[in-house]
């Protein structure tokens, strides 16, 4: 190991221990590497700019802004009512509604924290009012919010594809659809079984007129994912163009149809979109600079050589264990910019399809958002329910087990994620 590589590793670990935000950690660590290795410091600026200079990143602020418009535009209630009238007759109805609404919101917002925060303030108090244990209510919401960054469009997947290259964003979106639906179905089954055992209430069977009325009222909200995903998958427009169209459509609904968003709300929404986009851009730039340093030290050659003899399934098992552990302690965006450029090329060298490893990688990190000790959705939902994080984490175990079960299925049965991209010509 060279002195410059040792300095990079040591600096990264020390800064992580002392708690420096990961974006600044990457910048400082890479700068130390450049200085120790004797490169011109201007390389740091060049590499960071190269990592940020991607047209795909324009989609991030637009998707975040779309989510803000939809949440403030009063369309959340219509989605909740839609799921309720169709599935409210089952035991644990409101828990099932939470999961179903999270799946639909995921196809609009694409962010776990946004889904947990926006849905949680409505649905967790509703569950508590109907007799659900507060830790269970928080656990359902924190686990269901994972559908946000899995169901396309996903900011995490955009970042992954930009970080590794050789992977179609549209193709990865398509690969994630089936796992998202399977996770939602299994989580609903878990919620129903636990609710039946604890005798949590149902809403009763809705009439067909009620179902028709709720469906008609939800059509404007349901049409947005149709525009986004239908336009992308049909090739009518690109990811970035889809995000722009989504903003225009959601703005029309919010400002002129429902009239629930005012001009005074625009600055706050723009700031939210800018802050999220800024975080993604800084991480992408800093991660690209560090990946250049890692490549320059030929770390990939050192890793690929011993792993080239491994069967693909063994490598995928190692990746799952590594990523689940990383997800417990590191931010999903940071893990992506640091680890994706290392893991993806090794997987490709072993003959694993880029879309397959991309789906496995991203879903692994998403699961980490709901696992202690640093599961961010646990921190969001526990205070809303008025419980300790440890209580929420305990109740979330069955839901996480179901989600990990789908992860193992897509890991070792790649056809589950590949059939749709193959059908549409992305694989």
N, C-alpha and C positions, 0 to 999 in steps of 0.2 A: 504494500500500500504506500502510495506516494505521500509526501508531507502535505501537499495541498489538499488531497482527498481526506487525510486524517484531520486537517484543520477544519474542513467543511463539516465533517460528521460531528466533531467535538463541539463546534460552535452551534450547530443546529440543536444538539441535545441540551447543552447548557442553557440556551435561550428558551427552549421549551420548558425546562425545569423551572426557570425563574418566572415563567408566565407571560413572556412577550407575545403579543398577538401574532398569529402564524404568518400573516402577510409580511409584517416587518421582520419576522424571523428569517423568512426566505430571502428577503432583500439583503439583510445584514450578512447572513451566512454566505450567500453567493458573492457579495462584495469582498468578504474575507478570503474566499477561495481565489478570486481574481487577483487580489493583491499578493497572496502567498505564491500563486503560480506564476506571477510575473507578467500577466496580461495587462493591456492598456485598460484602465478603469472605464473608458468610454464603452467597452464591450457590454457592461452592465446595462447601460441605457439602450444600446442597440438591440440586445436580446429581449429586454422587457418590452420595447416598442414592437418588436416582431411578434411577441406573444399576444399583445393586445390588438394588433392590427388584423382583425378578422371580421369580415362582413357579417358573419353569423352572430356575433355578439350584439349587433343592433337589435336582434330579436328579444334580448333579455329585458331591457327597460319597457319595451312594448307589451310583452306578456305580463310583467308585473303591473303595469298601468291598467291593462285589461282586467286583471284580477281585482284591482282597487275599484274600478268602475262597476264591476259586477257586484262586488260586496256592498258598496255604498248605493248601488242602484236598485236595491230592493228585490233582486232576483233570487237571493238565497232562500227566502221563505217559500217561493214557488217550487224550488227543487226539493226542499224538505217535505212539503205537502204532497208532492208527486210520489215520492218514495213511500210516504206514510199510507196513502190510500191503496197502494198496490201490495204493500207488505206489512201493514199495521196489524193484520189479524193474527200474526204469529206471536208467540211468547217472546218477550224482550223486544217489542216492536220499536221502541224509541232507540234502542241500541242498534238495531238493524237499519233504522232510518239514518242514524249517524254514519254508519259505514257506507250505505248507499249514497248519501249526500256527499261524503268525502270522495267517493269515486267520481261522481259528476263534477264536483268542484276541482278535482285534480286535473280534469280535462280542460279546465279554464285557467286555474291559478298556477299550477306546476310547482308549488312550494309547500313543504310540509308545515312549516311554522305558520304561514298565512292561513292554511286550512285549519290547523289546530286552534289558532286564536279566533278566527272569524266564526267558525262553527261552534267552538267550545263555549263561547259566552252565551249562545242560544240553547244548545242541546244539553250541556252538563247540568245547568239548573233545572231543565225539564225532567231529566232522568232522576235527579234528587227529589223533585216534587212528587214524582210518581212512585217513590219508595225504593229506588235503586240505591245500593250502597255507594256513597261518594267515591271511594277508591275505585270501584268498578266503573263508574261513570267516567272518571278521569282516564282510566286504562283503555276503555273503548275508544275515547276520542284521540288519545295519544297514538294508539296503534292504527286507527283508521286514517289518521292524517298522513301516514306513510304512503298512502295511495297517491298523494299529491305529486311528489317527484318521480313516481313510477309511471303513472298514467300520463301519456303525452298530452300537451307539450311539457317538457321537463328542462328546467334551467341546468340541472346537474348533467343531463345527457348532452346538452349543447356544449357545456364546458369540457366534458370528457372527449367528445369527438374532435373538438378544436385542439385539445392537449395532445392527443395521440396521432391524429391524422389517419388516413386510410380507412376511415369509418364514416359511412353516410349518416347524417343526422336523421334524415327521413327514415332510413332503414332501421336505425336504432329505435326511433319512435314506434315504428311498426312492430318491432320485435318485443317491445314492452307491453303491448296491448293485452296479449293473452295472459302473461303473468299477473298484470294488474287485476284483471277480471277474476282469475283464480284465487288470488289473495283475498279479494273482496268477498267472494263466495264462501271461502273457508272461514274467514272472520265472522261472517254472518251466521254460519253454522255453529261456531264456538259460542257466539253471543246467545243464540237461541237455546243451545243445550244448557248453558249456565243459567240463563233466565228461567227456563222450565224447571230446573232443579231448585232454584230459589223462589219460584212462583212469582216472578216479576210480571207485571200486567201486559196485556195486549190491548189494542184499540177496538177490536171487533172488525167484522168484515164490512168493507165499504160497498155501497151500491155502485152499479155501473154508471149511473148518472154522475156520482161523485168522482169516480175514476176519470170519466170523460172530461168533466169540468177542470179537475186538477191537471190533467194532461194538456188541455188546451191552454191553460194559464202558464204552464211551464214551457210551452213551445219556444217563446223568444229566448229563454235561457238555454234550452237544449239545442237551439239552432247554432249557437256560438261554437261548440266543439265540432259540429258538423262543418261549419265554415273552415275552422282551423285545420282539422284532420283531413276532411274531405278534400280541401284545396291542396294540401301538401301531398297527400297520397295519390291524388289523381294527376298531379303534375301541373295543375293550373297556375300555382305560384309557389315560390320558394318559402323556406321557413321564415325569413325576415319579412317578406311580403305578406305572409299569412298573419304575422304578428301585427303589422300595420293595419291590415283589414280588420283584425279583431278589435283593435282600439277604436276604429271608426264606428264599427257596428255597436260595440258596448257603450260608446259615448252617446250614440243616437238613442239607445234604450234608456240610459241613465238620465240624460238631460231633457229629452223631448217626449219620450213615451211615459216613463214612470215619474219623471220630473222630481226625482228624489236627490239629485246631485246638483249643487249650485256652483256658480263661478268661484265663490270663495273657497270651495273645497279643492280646487285645482292645485294650488301651491303645495298643499300637504301631500297630495297624491304624487305629484312630480318629484318631490323630495324623497318619498319612499322608493319610487322607481329608480331615482338617481343613486340612492345609497346602496341599494341591492346591486345595481349594475356596477357601481364603483368597486364594491367588494369583489365581484366576479372578475373585473378587469385587472385589478391589482394582483389578485391571486394568479390569474392567467399569465400576466407579465412576469411576476416573480418566479412562478413555477417553471416557465419556459427558460428563464435564465439559469435556474438551478439544474434543469434537465440538460441544458447545454454543458454545464460543468460536469455532470455525471457522465454524459456521453464522451466528453473530452478525456475523462479518466478511464475510458473503456470499461466501465463497470458492467455494461451490458454483455460484453464478451466474457467477462468473468462469471456472470450468472448463467448465460445461455449455455456455455460449454458443459457445466455439470448437470444442468437440467434437461439438456437435449436427449438424454437417455431415459428420462422419466416417461412413463405412459401418460397420455393426456389427462386421464381421470385422476391420477395421483397429483398432477400439477394443479388441477382445478380444485381438488380437495384442500391442498395447501393454500391456494388463493382464498378459498372460502374461510378457512380458519384465520388466516392473516387479516383479511378485510373485516371480518366480524370483530376481531380484537381492536383493530384500528378505529372502527366505527364507534367503539365504546369510549375512546379517549380523544379522537381528533374530529375536527369539523369535516363534513363530507366534501366540501369544495377544496379544502386544503389537501385532504387525502388524495383527491383526484389529480390535482396538478403535480403532486409529488410522486405518487405511486403509479398512476396510469401509464406514463411514458416508459416505465420500467417493466411493468407486468404485461402490457399489451404486446410489445414486440416478442417477448418470450413465448406467449401464447400463439402468436402467428407462426413462429418458427416451429412450434409443435403441431401445426396443422389445424389449430382451433380457429374457427371462423371469426372475423373481427366483430360481427354483430353479436355472436354468442358470448364471447368474452366481455364485450361491452355491457350486455344486459346483466351478466353475472356480477361484474364489477360494481355497477351502479346500484343494483338492488341490495347487494351486500352492505354498501355504505349507507343506504337509506335505512336499513334495519337498525343500524347504529344510532339513528336519531331518536329511537325509543328505548335504548338500552342504557342502564346505569353504568358508570357513575355520572356521565355527562350527556345523557340523552336529552336533547333540547326540547322535544315535545313533552317529555315528562315535566320539565320545568315550567312549561307553558300551561299545561292542563291541571297540574296538582293545586296551584293556588286558586284557580277558578272553582275547583271542587272543595277547597278548604281542607285538604289532607296533606300529609307528608309525602315526599317523593318515594320513600321506601314502600309505603302502602300502595301507591299507584303501580310501582314496578312489580310488586308481588301479584297484583291482579292482572297485570299485562302479560304474564308468562304464557298463558294458553294462547293468546292472540299472537304473540311473537313466535311461539312454537309452530303455529299454523303457517305464519309467513315464512319461517325458515324451511318448513316442509316444502313449500312451493319453490323456494330458492334451490333446494337440493334436487327437486324434480327438473327444473330448467338446467341445472348444472350438468346432470348426468343423462338427461334425455333432451338433447339440443333441439330436436324437432318441435318441441313445445314452443320455443321462441322463434324458430327458423321457418315454420311453415308459412306464416303470413308474409314475411319479407320475400320468401322464395316465390310465393304465389304472385306477388306484385312486381317481381323482377329486380329486387334489391340484393338478391343472393344467388 
